[in-house]
């Protein structure tokens, strides 16, 4: 009996310590040089063509964009982007956990902004909002590699706020058996 308890305890301990205990599911930001693979396209990645829908080719993910990650296994992150694409990212350095702080959340770029370093924050992209300055009507976003930018609030939609407003008056369905 002692041997059985010993092996059960040993199995439990080694099983727990073999897992990556530092991973926490949630929002992540795509870093510079991240390697990714689109496992399955999202609904907006299809377009009508000759009476049917065709999948767009060359689906791209941009550095600095936000994704929702549910698992990290054997050096690969698995998750989705806000458009519903199922994704895989290779390597622990590909993503950075988005900082959770009061008021933080997803923002949707309404209009592109060219930055002084020659890069662009593209319209249609989703970025992580970490602050807001109401007096100056600006939003602070965190992008790849921990960089932050202060941008005009008129250029980005507070996506989480829009979602909450959208579902206020909807009719909910009951899950079927």
VENFENQUI-V831243 format. One record per pair of residues at least 24 apart in sequence whose C-alpha atoms are under 10 Angstrom apart, sorted by sequence separation. I is the first residue (numbers start at 1). GAP is how many residues later the second one is. If there is no record, write none. Layout:
<<I | GAP> <I | GAP>>
This chain:
<<36 | 24> <37 | 24> <82 | 24> <104 | 24> <105 | 24> <106 | 24> <36 | 25> <104 | 25> <105 | 25> <35 | 26> <59 | 26> <61 | 26> <69 | 26> <82 | 26> <103 | 26> <104 | 26> <105 | 26> <34 | 27> <103 | 27> <104 | 27> <129 | 27> <34 | 28> <67 | 28> <69 | 28> <100 | 28> <101 | 28> <102 | 28> <103 | 28> <104 | 28> <121 | 28> <33 | 29> <34 | 29> <66 | 29> <68 | 29> <99 | 29> <100 | 29> <101 | 29> <102 | 29> <103 | 29> <127 | 29> <129 | 29> <32 | 30> <33 | 30> <65 | 30> <66 | 30> <67 | 30> <68 | 30> <98 | 30> <99 | 30> <100 | 30> <101 | 30> <121 | 30> <126 | 30> <128 | 30> <129 | 30> <30 | 31> <31 | 31> <32 | 31> <63 | 31> <64 | 31> <66 | 31> <67 | 31> <98 | 31> <99 | 31> <125 | 31> <126 | 31> <127 | 31> <128 | 31> <30 | 32> <31 | 32> <32 | 32> <63 | 32> <64 | 32> <66 | 32> <98 | 32> <107 | 32> <123 | 32> <124 | 32> <126 | 32> <127 | 32> <29 | 33> <30 | 33> <31 | 33> <123 | 33> <126 | 33> <29 | 34> <30 | 34> <31 | 34> <107 | 34> <115 | 34> <121 | 34> <29 | 35> <30 | 35> <31 | 35> <106 | 35> <28 | 36> <29 | 36> <30 | 36> <104 | 36> <105 | 36> <28 | 37> <29 | 37> <30 | 37> <104 | 37> <28 | 38> <29 | 38> <42 | 38> <45 | 38> <113 | 38> <27 | 39> <28 | 39> <29 | 39> <39 | 39> <41 | 39> <42 | 39> <44 | 39> <45 | 39> <66 | 39> <67 | 39> <113 | 39> <27 | 40> <28 | 40> <29 | 40> <36 | 40> <39 | 40> <40 | 40> <42 | 40> <43 | 40> <44 | 40> <45 | 40> <66 | 40> <26 | 41> <27 | 41> <28 | 41> <35 | 41> <36 | 41> <37 | 41> <39 | 41> <42 | 41> <43 | 41> <44 | 41> <65 | 41> <66 | 41> <26 | 42> <27 | 42> <36 | 42> <38 | 42> <41 | 42> <42 | 42> <43 | 42> <65 | 42> <66 | 42> <83 | 42> <113 | 42> <25 | 43> <26 | 43> <27 | 43> <41 | 43> <42 | 43> <65 | 43> <82 | 43> <83 | 43> <99 | 43> <110 | 43> <111 | 43> <112 | 43> <25 | 44> <26 | 44> <40 | 44> <41 | 44> <42 | 44> <82 | 44> <98 | 44> <109 | 44> <110 | 44> <111 | 44> <112 | 44> <24 | 45> <25 | 45> <26 | 45> <40 | 45> <41 | 45> <81 | 45> <98 | 45> <109 | 45> <110 | 45> <111 | 45> <23 | 46> <24 | 46> <25 | 46> <39 | 46> <40 | 46> <41 | 46> <109 | 46> <110 | 46> <111 | 46> <23 | 47> <24 | 47> <25 | 47> <38 | 47> <39 | 47> <40 | 47> <96 | 47> <99 | 47> <108 | 47> <109 | 47> <110 | 47> <23 | 48> <24 | 48> <38 | 48> <39 | 48> <40 | 48> <96 | 48> <98 | 48> <107 | 48> <108 | 48> <109 | 48> <23 | 49> <37 | 49> <38 | 49> <39 | 49> <95 | 49> <96 | 49> <97 | 49> <107 | 49> <108 | 49> <109 | 49> <22 | 50> <23 | 50> <37 | 50> <38 | 50> <94 | 50> <95 | 50> <96 | 50> <106 | 50> <107 | 50> <108 | 50> <109 | 50> <28 | 51> <36 | 51> <37 | 51> <38 | 51> <94 | 51> <106 | 51> <107 | 51> <108 | 51> <20 | 52> <25 | 52> <27 | 52> <36 | 52> <37 | 52> <93 | 52> <106 | 52> <107 | 52> <108 | 52> <19 | 53> <20 | 53> <25 | 53> <26 | 53> <27 | 53> <28 | 53> <35 | 53> <36 | 53> <37 | 53> <105 | 53> <106 | 53> <107 | 53> <19 | 54> <20 | 54> <23 | 54> <25 | 54> <27 | 54> <35 | 54> <36 | 54> <104 | 54> <105 | 54> <106 | 54> <107 | 54> <19 | 55> <20 | 55> <34 | 55> <35 | 55> <36 | 55> <105 | 55> <106 | 55> <107 | 55> <34 | 56> <35 | 56> <65 | 56> <104 | 56> <105 | 56> <34 | 57> <64 | 57> <65 | 57> <103 | 57> <34 | 58> <35 | 58> <36 | 58> <63 | 58> <30 | 59> <34 | 59> <35 | 59> <62 | 59> <66 | 59> <67 | 59> <33 | 60> <34 | 60> <35 | 60> <62 | 60> <65 | 60> <66 | 60> <67 | 60> <32 | 61> <33 | 61> <34 | 61> <64 | 61> <65 | 61> <66 | 61> <67 | 61> <31 | 62> <32 | 62> <33 | 62> <64 | 62> <65 | 62> <66 | 62> <30 | 63> <31 | 63> <32 | 63> <62 | 63> <64 | 63> <65 | 63> <66 | 63> <30 | 64> <31 | 64> <61 | 64> <62 | 64> <63 | 64> <64 | 64> <29 | 65> <30 | 65> <31 | 65> <28 | 66> <29 | 66> <30 | 66> <28 | 67> <29 | 67> <30 | 67> <27 | 68> <28 | 68> <29 | 68> <30 | 68> <23 | 69> <27 | 69> <28 | 69> <29 | 69> <27 | 70> <28 | 70> <29 | 70> <26 | 71> <27 | 71> <28 | 71> <25 | 72> <26 | 72> <27 | 72> <24 | 73> <27 | 73> <23 | 74> <26 | 74> <66 | 76> <64 | 77> <65 | 77> <66 | 77> <82 | 77> <27 | 78> <64 | 78> <65 | 78> <66 | 78> <27 | 79> <64 | 79> <65 | 79> <63 | 80> <64 | 80> <63 | 81> <64 | 81> <62 | 82> <63 | 82> <64 | 82> <64 | 83> <64 | 84> <29 | 97> <30 | 97> <29 | 98> <28 | 99> <29 | 99> <28 | 100> <27 | 101> <34 | 110> <32 | 111> <33 | 111> <31 | 112> <32 | 112> <33 | 112> <29 | 113> <30 | 113> <31 | 113> <32 | 113> <29 | 114> <30 | 114> <31 | 114> <28 | 115> <29 | 115> <30 | 115> <31 | 115> <28 | 116> <29 | 116> <31 | 116> <29 | 117>>
